[in-house]
Amino acid sequence: MIVEALMQSLIQLDPSKNTPDSLQAFYDRLETSIRGLESLEECQETYGNLLVPIIRDK
């Protein structure tokens, strides 16, 4: 359930605006989710391909 919640938080990231504060907040939320997945020993191969289109869209 925790892995699903972390993946869902990646999918539902709010788009950032092109301001330093907004970009920093976006990065912080992204990094928090990624570190959570890593702490649960999820391989980057399981979610890495998902990150690229999410980040581009946001």
C-alpha positions in Angstrom: 0.0 0.0 0.0 2.9 2.4 0.8 4.5 1.8 -2.6 1.1 2.4 -4.3 0.7 5.7 -2.3 4.2 6.9 -3.3 3.6 6.0 -7.0 0.3 7.9 -6.8 2.0 10.9 -5.3 4.4 10.9 -8.3 1.5 10.7 -10.8 -0.4 13.5 -9.0 2.4 16.0 -8.7 1.1 19.5 -9.2 2.8 21.2 -12.2 5.5 23.7 -11.3 5.5 27.3 -12.4 8.7 28.7 -13.7 9.7 30.4 -10.5 12.6 29.3 -8.3 10.3 28.6 -5.3 7.9 26.5 -7.3 10.6 24.5 -9.0 12.3 23.8 -5.7 9.0 22.7 -4.2 8.3 20.4 -7.2 11.8 18.9 -6.9 11.4 18.4 -3.1 8.1 16.5 -3.6 9.6 14.5 -6.4 12.7 13.6 -4.4 10.7 12.7 -1.3 8.6 10.2 -3.3 11.7 8.7 -4.9 13.6 8.4 -1.7 10.5 6.7 -0.1 10.5 4.1 -2.9 14.2 3.6 -2.5 13.9 3.1 1.2 11.3 0.4 0.5 13.9 -1.3 -1.7 12.0 -0.7 -4.9 14.2 -0.9 -7.9 14.5 2.1 -10.0 13.7 -0.1 -13.0 10.2 -0.5 -11.7 9.3 3.2 -11.7 12.2 5.0 -13.6 10.5 4.8 -17.0 7.4 6.3 -15.4 9.3 9.4 -14.2 10.4 10.9 -17.5 7.0 11.5 -19.0 5.6 12.7 -15.6 8.4 15.3 -15.2 8.1 16.4 -18.8 4.3 16.9 -18.4 4.7 18.8 -15.2 
